[in-house]
């Protein structure tokens, strides 16, 4: 499910693009409620009374001692169908305070790839207007695969249905980041997760909006007849998806959808989330239901799940401090062990879990970070591969890329056992990507950098320019060429992001 980035001179070429952010209009732009009065009550007093009553009656499992809710999965059907299930999901959030709420739902009205964000400044419901987090949205729009799709959220209910719940449950003062998920393959979901990760912290709540199995002739999905066993079979279909979510198994959920054909509009947001959170959070099923008891004899039915994702620690966000000397030394040791096992026994002998078995890892090594492993013989490069985006926990990224650098860098023959004593092994831990407004902000020698233009991208690690003796203009020219663009393409309409790298180098034989 993850994307492996192979990098010549530790350069990365990524296929894909994001629309330029463009000039921001400071004028207030309100997205009005589209389905109030039909999908849920349109009068403020009636709506608030309904929500407060549902929350007071909800009796979900206890979360005592498990930590704080960082994300929730809730349905987005009409309240008369899914309201009681949604109330189970929102119940632990009553009275909680957040700075930002990211609501991520599927798009029912647009055909686009990646993620779509809004150009509105406020979303309205019968309970009032909710301000959007403009700075967070501008940051998202700089990421690959994120753009504004005009009008796509005008009639979209997947986001709107969650807003009144949040207005009633949470303490006031939060800002909204509405995100619609379009179509994507496995790599696209990983890119979407990488774009969202910098927004997540202990002050951010993530709301995953989605319904599950849509069964019946109306939905074109009849894997079994609508008999007296259909309800139990529908439950098992949704539980099959939940089992993979509970294991944080994005690859398994993707394969489950392919095998069963399960018609779940929650699939896209959940795939992004599983790439985003990994095993950082503990999943708890709060409740499940179907629309069957409401529709009664109607053969069509929709499944609903409510779940929490809980951690004693905040999700990894945009701020990553430098690792301590002890942490970097431990990472280097993991890379060395993985390298030795891969070269002497083969890559199939190496898993991150086996390498760290019996070790106590500090929390900093468990957080997703971009990381590279570089092998050199003297001054000559012998292999270099890594992840630019924080797609895996740091220790996993380092273990995997130690193997990849030794055996899977296509520029070199695989490293042999007799070469190990003469190698230098370098581990680089990357900071998150930070957009800059101009190439003039790039500091050669300090910054790694990415260039994006016309659907083409490339990256240099910070050491590339000093090793080659390039100044900033020469570096950007080479970066543009590596992206498959003319050498002067960096001068106009290109987008840049920068990052720093913390390195630890030592001989393999140390």
C-alpha positions as CSV (number, residue, x, y, z in Angstrom):
1,X,0.0,0.0,0.0
2,X,2.9,2.3,0.5
3,X,4.8,4.1,-2.3
4,X,8.6,3.3,-2.5
5,X,10.6,6.3,-3.6
6,X,13.8,5.4,-5.5
7,X,16.2,8.3,-5.7
8,X,19.2,8.9,-8.0
9,X,21.6,11.1,-6.0
10,X,18.9,10.7,-3.4
11,X,16.6,12.6,-5.8
12,X,12.9,11.8,-5.9
13,X,10.6,11.9,-8.9
14,X,7.0,11.9,-8.1
15,X,4.2,11.8,-10.7
16,X,1.2,14.0,-9.9
17,X,0.4,17.6,-9.4
18,X,-1.6,20.0,-7.3
19,X,-3.3,23.1,-8.5
20,X,-1.5,26.3,-7.5
21,X,-3.0,28.0,-4.5
22,X,-3.7,31.2,-6.3
23,X,-4.5,34.5,-4.8
24,X,-6.7,34.4,-1.7
25,X,-9.8,36.5,-1.6
26,X,-10.4,38.0,1.9
27,X,-14.1,38.5,1.2
28,X,-16.4,36.4,3.3
29,X,-17.8,33.5,1.4
30,X,-20.4,31.3,3.1
31,X,-21.4,27.9,2.0
32,X,-25.1,27.6,3.0
33,X,-26.7,24.5,4.4
34,X,-27.8,22.4,1.5
35,X,-29.8,19.6,3.1
36,X,-31.3,21.2,6.2
37,X,-35.0,20.6,6.4
38,X,-34.8,17.4,4.5
39,X,-32.0,15.3,5.7
40,X,-32.1,16.8,9.2
41,X,-34.3,19.4,11.0
42,X,-34.1,22.9,9.5
43,X,-35.3,24.9,12.5
44,X,-32.5,25.7,15.1
45,X,-34.6,24.9,18.2
46,X,-35.9,21.6,16.8
47,X,-32.4,20.6,15.5
48,X,-30.6,21.4,18.8
49,X,-33.3,19.5,20.8
50,X,-33.0,16.5,18.6
51,X,-29.2,16.4,18.8
52,X,-29.1,16.9,22.6
53,X,-31.7,14.2,23.1
54,X,-29.8,11.7,20.9
55,X,-26.5,12.4,22.7
56,X,-28.1,12.1,26.2
57,X,-29.7,8.7,25.3
58,X,-26.6,7.3,23.6
59,X,-25.0,4.5,25.6
60,X,-21.7,3.6,23.9
61,X,-19.0,1.4,25.4
62,X,-16.8,3.0,28.1
63,X,-13.4,4.5,27.1
64,X,-12.2,4.9,30.7
65,X,-8.5,4.6,30.9
66,X,-7.9,4.2,27.2
67,X,-6.8,7.8,26.4
68,X,-8.3,10.6,24.3
69,X,-10.4,10.4,21.1
70,X,-8.3,11.7,18.2
71,X,-10.6,10.6,15.4
72,X,-14.2,9.4,15.0
73,X,-16.0,7.4,12.2
74,X,-19.6,8.3,11.9
75,X,-22.4,7.8,9.3
76,X,-23.8,10.7,7.2
77,X,-27.3,9.4,6.2
78,X,-30.4,11.3,7.1
79,X,-30.7,11.6,10.9
80,X,-33.8,9.5,11.1
81,X,-31.8,6.6,9.7
82,X,-28.3,7.1,11.1
83,X,-28.8,9.6,13.9
84,X,-28.7,7.1,16.9
85,X,-25.5,5.5,15.5
86,X,-23.8,8.9,14.9
87,X,-24.7,9.9,18.5
88,X,-22.7,6.9,19.8
89,X,-19.7,8.2,17.9
90,X,-20.0,11.8,19.1
91,X,-20.9,11.0,22.7
92,X,-17.3,11.0,24.1
93,X,-16.7,14.4,22.5
94,X,-19.3,16.3,24.5
95,X,-17.7,19.2,26.2
96,X,-14.3,18.7,24.6
97,X,-12.2,21.6,23.2
98,X,-10.3,21.5,19.9
99,X,-8.6,24.2,17.9
100,X,-9.3,22.5,14.5
101,X,-11.7,19.9,13.2
102,X,-10.9,18.2,9.9
103,X,-14.1,16.6,8.5
104,X,-13.2,14.2,5.7
105,X,-16.0,12.6,3.6
106,X,-16.5,11.1,0.2
107,X,-17.7,13.1,-2.8
108,X,-21.1,12.1,-4.1
109,X,-21.3,14.9,-6.7
110,X,-17.9,15.3,-8.3
111,X,-15.5,13.2,-10.4
112,X,-12.0,14.2,-9.4
113,X,-8.8,12.6,-8.2
114,X,-7.2,13.2,-4.8
115,X,-8.6,15.6,-2.3
116,X,-10.8,18.7,-2.7
117,X,-10.9,21.6,-0.3
118,X,-13.3,24.5,-0.2
119,X,-12.7,28.1,-1.2
120,X,-15.4,29.3,1.3
121,X,-14.6,31.1,4.4
122,X,-17.5,29.8,6.5
123,X,-19.9,26.8,6.4
124,X,-23.5,27.5,7.6
125,X,-26.0,25.3,9.4
126,X,-29.3,26.2,11.1
127,X,-27.2,26.5,14.3
128,X,-24.9,29.2,12.9
129,X,-21.8,29.8,10.8
130,X,-18.6,27.9,11.3
131,X,-15.3,29.6,10.3
132,X,-12.9,27.7,8.2
133,X,-9.2,27.4,9.1
134,X,-8.0,29.4,6.1
135,X,-4.3,29.0,6.8
136,X,-4.6,25.2,7.1
137,X,-6.5,25.1,3.8
138,X,-3.9,27.2,2.1
139,X,-1.3,24.8,3.4
140,X,-3.2,21.8,2.1
141,X,-3.7,23.4,-1.4
142,X,0.1,23.5,-1.8
143,X,0.3,19.7,-1.4
144,X,0.3,17.3,-4.3
145,X,-3.2,16.1,-5.3
146,X,-5.1,18.7,-3.3
147,X,-7.2,21.4,-5.1
148,X,-10.4,23.4,-5.1
149,X,-13.0,21.8,-7.4
150,X,-15.6,24.6,-8.0
151,X,-19.1,23.7,-6.9
152,X,-18.3,20.2,-5.8
153,X,-19.4,20.8,-2.2
154,X,-22.4,22.9,-3.1
155,X,-24.9,20.0,-2.5
156,X,-22.6,17.6,-0.7
157,X,-24.1,16.1,2.4
158,X,-21.2,14.0,3.6
159,X,-19.6,17.0,5.3
160,X,-22.7,18.9,6.2
161,X,-24.3,16.1,8.2
162,X,-21.5,16.1,10.8
163,X,-21.5,19.9,11.4
164,X,-24.6,20.2,13.7
165,X,-23.3,17.3,15.8
166,X,-20.0,19.1,16.3
167,X,-21.7,22.5,17.0
168,X,-23.6,20.9,19.9
169,X,-21.0,18.5,21.2
170,X,-17.8,20.5,21.2
171,X,-16.9,23.6,23.1
172,X,-17.0,26.7,20.8
173,X,-13.9,28.2,19.3
174,X,-12.9,25.5,16.8
175,X,-12.3,26.1,13.1
176,X,-13.3,23.7,10.3
177,X,-11.2,22.1,7.5
178,X,-13.7,20.4,5.1
179,X,-12.0,17.8,2.9
180,X,-13.7,15.7,0.2
181,X,-12.1,12.5,-1.0
182,X,-12.2,11.7,-4.7
183,X,-11.1,8.6,-6.5
184,X,-7.6,7.3,-5.9
185,X,-5.4,4.2,-6.1
186,X,-3.3,3.0,-3.3
187,X,-0.5,5.5,-4.0
188,X,-3.1,8.3,-4.2
189,X,-4.4,7.5,-0.8
190,X,-0.9,7.6,0.6
191,X,-0.3,11.0,-1.0
192,X,-3.5,12.3,0.5
193,X,-2.5,11.1,3.9
194,X,0.9,12.8,3.6
195,X,-0.8,16.1,2.7
196,X,-3.1,15.9,5.7
197,X,-0.6,14.8,8.3
198,X,1.0,18.2,9.0
199,X,-2.5,19.5,10.2
200,X,-2.9,16.8,12.9
201,X,-1.9,17.4,16.4
202,X,-3.4,17.0,19.9
203,X,-5.5,20.1,19.2
204,X,-7.1,18.6,16.1
205,X,-10.0,16.3,15.8
206,X,-10.5,14.2,12.7
207,X,-14.1,13.2,11.7
208,X,-14.4,10.4,9.1
209,X,-17.8,10.7,7.5
210,X,-19.1,7.6,5.7
211,X,-21.7,4.9,5.3
212,X,-21.0,1.2,4.7
213,X,-22.7,-1.5,2.6
214,X,-25.3,-0.1,0.3
215,X,-27.4,-3.2,-0.5
216,X,-30.3,-3.7,-2.8
217,X,-31.5,-3.0,-6.3
218,X,-31.4,0.7,-5.9
219,X,-27.6,0.4,-5.4
220,X,-27.0,-2.3,-7.9
221,X,-25.5,-4.6,-5.2
222,X,-27.2,-7.9,-4.5
223,X,-24.5,-10.4,-3.5
224,X,-27.2,-12.5,-1.8
225,X,-31.0,-12.6,-2.0
226,X,-33.1,-10.2,0.2
227,X,-34.4,-13.0,2.4
228,X,-34.6,-13.4,6.2
229,X,-30.9,-14.0,6.3
230,X,-29.9,-10.8,4.5
231,X,-29.7,-8.6,7.6
232,X,-27.1,-10.9,9.3
233,X,-25.2,-11.2,6.0
234,X,-25.0,-7.4,5.7
235,X,-23.7,-7.2,9.2
236,X,-21.0,-9.7,8.5
237,X,-20.0,-7.8,5.3
238,X,-19.5,-4.6,7.4
239,X,-17.8,-6.4,10.2
240,X,-15.4,-7.9,7.6
241,X,-14.4,-4.3,6.7
242,X,-14.2,-3.3,10.4
243,X,-11.8,-6.2,11.2
244,X,-9.3,-4.8,8.8
245,X,-9.8,-1.2,10.1
246,X,-9.3,-2.5,13.6
247,X,-5.9,-4.0,12.6
248,X,-5.0,-0.7,10.8
249,X,-4.7,-2.9,7.7
250,X,-5.0,-0.5,4.7
251,X,-3.9,-3.1,2.3
252,X,-6.3,-5.7,3.7
253,X,-9.2,-3.2,3.4
254,X,-8.3,-2.4,-0.2
255,X,-8.2,-6.1,-1.0
256,X,-11.5,-6.8,0.9
257,X,-13.3,-4.2,-1.2
258,X,-11.8,-5.7,-4.4
259,X,-12.9,-9.2,-3.4
260,X,-16.4,-8.5,-2.1
261,X,-17.4,-5.5,-4.2
262,X,-18.7,-3.9,-1.0
263,X,-20.4,-0.6,-1.8
264,X,-19.2,1.6,1.0
265,X,-18.8,5.3,0.5
266,X,-16.7,5.4,3.7
267,X,-14.0,3.5,1.8
268,X,-12.1,6.5,0.5
269,X,-11.9,8.5,3.8
270,X,-11.0,5.3,5.7
271,X,-8.2,4.4,3.3
272,X,-6.7,7.9,3.7
273,X,-7.0,7.6,7.5
274,X,-5.4,4.2,7.7
275,X,-2.4,5.5,5.7
276,X,-2.4,8.6,7.9
277,X,-2.6,7.0,11.4
278,X,-1.0,3.6,10.9
279,X,-1.0,1.8,14.3
280,X,-0.7,5.0,16.3
281,X,-4.3,4.8,17.4
282,X,-6.4,2.1,19.0
283,X,-9.7,1.5,17.2
284,X,-12.9,0.8,19.2
285,X,-16.3,0.0,17.6
286,X,-18.9,2.1,19.3
287,X,-21.9,0.7,17.5
288,X,-23.4,-0.4,14.2
289,X,-26.8,-0.5,12.5
290,X,-28.6,-0.5,9.2
291,X,-31.5,1.5,7.7
292,X,-33.5,-1.7,7.6
293,X,-35.6,-1.1,10.8
294,X,-36.6,2.3,9.4
295,X,-37.4,1.3,5.9
296,X,-38.9,-2.0,7.0
297,X,-40.1,-4.0,3.9
298,X,-37.9,-2.1,1.5
299,X,-35.2,-4.5,0.1
300,X,-32.7,-1.7,0.0
301,X,-30.5,-1.1,3.1
302,X,-27.4,0.9,4.1
303,X,-25.0,0.0,6.9
304,X,-23.8,2.4,9.5
305,X,-20.7,2.1,11.8
306,X,-19.6,4.4,14.6
307,X,-16.1,4.1,15.9
308,X,-13.4,5.9,17.9
309,X,-9.7,6.0,17.4
310,X,-7.9,6.7,20.6
311,X,-4.4,7.4,21.8
312,X,-2.7,8.5,25.0
313,X,-0.5,10.7,22.8
314,X,-1.3,13.3,20.1
315,X,-1.1,12.3,16.5
316,X,2.2,13.2,14.9
317,X,1.8,16.7,13.5
318,X,3.8,19.3,11.7
319,X,6.3,20.0,14.5
320,X,9.0,17.5,14.8
321,X,11.9,18.3,17.1
322,X,15.4,16.9,16.5
323,X,16.1,13.4,17.8
324,X,18.5,13.0,20.7
325,X,22.0,11.5,20.2
326,X,20.8,8.3,21.8
327,X,17.7,8.1,19.5
328,X,19.8,8.6,16.4
329,X,22.3,6.0,17.6
330,X,19.5,3.5,18.1
331,X,18.1,4.2,14.6
332,X,21.6,3.7,13.1
333,X,21.8,0.4,15.0
334,X,18.5,-0.7,13.5
335,X,19.7,0.2,10.0
336,X,22.9,-1.7,10.6
337,X,21.1,-4.8,11.8
338,X,18.7,-4.7,8.9
339,X,21.5,-4.2,6.4
340,X,23.5,-7.2,7.7
341,X,20.4,-9.5,7.7
342,X,19.4,-8.4,4.2
343,X,22.9,-8.9,2.7
344,X,23.7,-12.2,4.4
345,X,20.3,-13.8,4.4
346,X,18.2,-12.0,1.8
347,X,15.5,-9.4,2.1
348,X,12.8,-11.9,3.0
349,X,14.7,-12.4,6.3
350,X,14.1,-8.8,7.4
351,X,11.0,-7.2,8.9
352,X,10.8,-4.1,11.0
353,X,9.0,-6.0,13.7
354,X,11.7,-8.7,13.9
355,X,14.5,-6.2,14.0
356,X,13.0,-4.3,17.0
357,X,11.7,-7.4,18.8
358,X,12.6,-7.2,22.5
359,X,13.7,-3.5,22.2
360,X,12.1,-0.6,24.0
361,X,11.6,2.2,21.4
362,X,11.2,5.8,22.4
363,X,8.0,7.4,21.2
364,X,10.0,9.6,18.8
365,X,11.0,6.5,16.7
366,X,7.4,5.4,16.5
367,X,6.1,8.6,14.9
368,X,5.8,8.7,11.1
369,X,8.8,10.6,9.6
370,X,10.4,10.8,6.2
371,X,13.8,9.0,6.2
372,X,16.6,8.0,3.9
373,X,19.4,5.4,4.3
374,X,22.6,6.1,2.3
375,X,25.5,3.7,1.7
376,X,28.9,4.9,0.6
377,X,32.3,3.3,0.0
378,X,34.7,6.2,0.7
379,X,33.2,9.1,-1.2
380,X,31.4,6.9,-3.7
381,X,27.7,6.4,-3.5
382,X,26.8,2.7,-3.1
383,X,23.0,3.0,-2.6
384,X,20.5,5.5,-1.4
385,X,16.7,5.1,-1.0
386,X,14.1,6.6,1.2
387,X,10.7,8.0,1.9
388,X,10.3,11.8,1.5
389,X,6.8,11.8,3.1
390,X,6.0,10.5,6.6
391,X,4.2,7.4,5.4
392,X,5.5,5.0,8.0
393,X,6.7,5.0,11.6
394,X,10.4,6.2,11.6
395,X,11.9,2.9,12.8
396,X,10.0,1.0,10.0
397,X,11.1,3.5,7.3
398,X,14.7,3.2,8.4
399,X,14.7,-0.6,8.5
400,X,13.0,-0.9,5.2
401,X,15.2,1.6,3.4
402,X,18.4,0.0,4.8
403,X,17.3,-3.1,2.9
404,X,16.3,-1.1,-0.1
405,X,19.5,0.9,-0.3
406,X,21.6,-2.3,-0.2
407,X,19.6,-4.5,-2.6
408,X,17.0,-2.4,-4.5
409,X,18.8,0.7,-5.8
410,X,18.6,0.0,-9.5
411,X,21.7,2.1,-10.2
412,X,24.0,-0.4,-8.5
413,X,24.4,-4.2,-8.2
414,X,23.3,-5.5,-4.8
415,X,25.7,-5.1,-2.0
416,X,27.6,-8.4,-1.2
417,X,28.6,-9.7,2.3
418,X,32.3,-9.1,1.5
419,X,31.6,-5.4,1.0
420,X,30.0,-4.7,4.4
421,X,33.1,-4.0,6.4
422,X,34.1,-1.2,4.0
423,X,30.8,0.7,3.9
424,X,29.7,3.9,5.6
425,X,26.1,3.8,6.7
426,X,24.2,7.1,7.0
427,X,20.6,7.6,8.3
428,X,18.8,10.8,7.5
429,X,15.6,11.8,9.3
430,X,13.6,14.5,7.5
431,X,11.5,17.3,8.8
432,X,8.0,17.8,7.3
433,X,7.8,19.6,4.0
434,X,7.2,23.3,4.3
435,X,6.0,25.3,1.3
436,X,7.9,28.5,0.4
437,X,6.6,31.4,-1.7
438,X,9.8,31.8,-3.7
439,X,13.0,29.9,-4.6
440,X,14.9,32.8,-3.0
441,X,13.9,31.4,0.4
442,X,15.8,28.1,-0.3
443,X,19.1,27.9,1.6
444,X,21.5,25.7,-0.3
445,X,23.3,23.3,2.1
446,X,20.6,23.6,4.8
447,X,17.5,22.9,2.9
448,X,16.4,19.8,1.0
449,X,13.9,21.0,-1.7
450,X,11.1,19.9,-4.0
451,X,10.1,21.5,-7.2
452,X,6.6,20.9,-8.7
453,X,5.5,22.2,-12.1
454,X,3.2,21.0,-14.9
455,X,2.6,17.7,-13.2
456,X,6.2,16.9,-12.7
457,X,8.1,16.9,-9.4
458,X,11.6,16.2,-8.1
459,X,13.5,16.5,-4.9
460,X,17.1,16.9,-3.6
461,X,18.3,16.0,-0.1
462,X,20.2,18.9,1.6
463,X,23.7,17.4,0.9
464,X,23.3,17.1,-2.9
465,X,24.2,20.7,-3.8
466,X,27.3,21.0,-1.5
467,X,28.6,17.6,-2.7
468,X,28.3,18.8,-6.3
469,X,29.6,22.3,-5.6
470,X,26.4,23.9,-6.9
471,X,25.0,27.3,-6.0
472,X,21.3,27.9,-5.7
473,X,20.7,28.6,-9.4
474,X,22.7,25.6,-10.5
475,X,20.9,23.4,-8.0
476,X,17.5,24.5,-9.2
477,X,18.5,24.0,-12.8
478,X,19.6,20.4,-12.1
479,X,16.4,19.8,-10.1
480,X,14.3,21.0,-13.0
481,X,16.2,18.7,-15.4
482,X,15.7,15.8,-13.1
483,X,11.9,16.5,-13.1
484,X,12.0,16.2,-16.9
485,X,11.6,20.0,-17.4
486,X,13.7,22.5,-19.2
487,X,16.6,23.7,-17.1
488,X,15.1,27.2,-16.6
489,X,11.6,25.9,-15.7
490,X,12.2,26.8,-12.0
491,X,12.2,30.6,-12.8
492,X,8.4,30.9,-13.4
493,X,5.3,29.3,-12.0
494,X,7.1,26.5,-10.1
495,X,6.2,25.5,-6.6
496,X,8.8,24.8,-3.9
497,X,8.8,23.0,-0.6
498,X,11.8,22.7,1.7
499,X,12.8,20.4,4.5
500,X,15.9,19.8,6.7
501,X,17.6,16.5,7.5
502,X,19.2,15.2,10.7
503,X,22.0,12.8,9.8
504,X,23.9,10.1,11.6
505,X,26.9,8.6,9.8
506,X,29.2,5.8,11.0
507,X,31.1,2.9,9.5
508,X,29.2,-0.3,9.2
509,X,32.1,-2.1,11.0
510,X,32.1,0.3,13.9
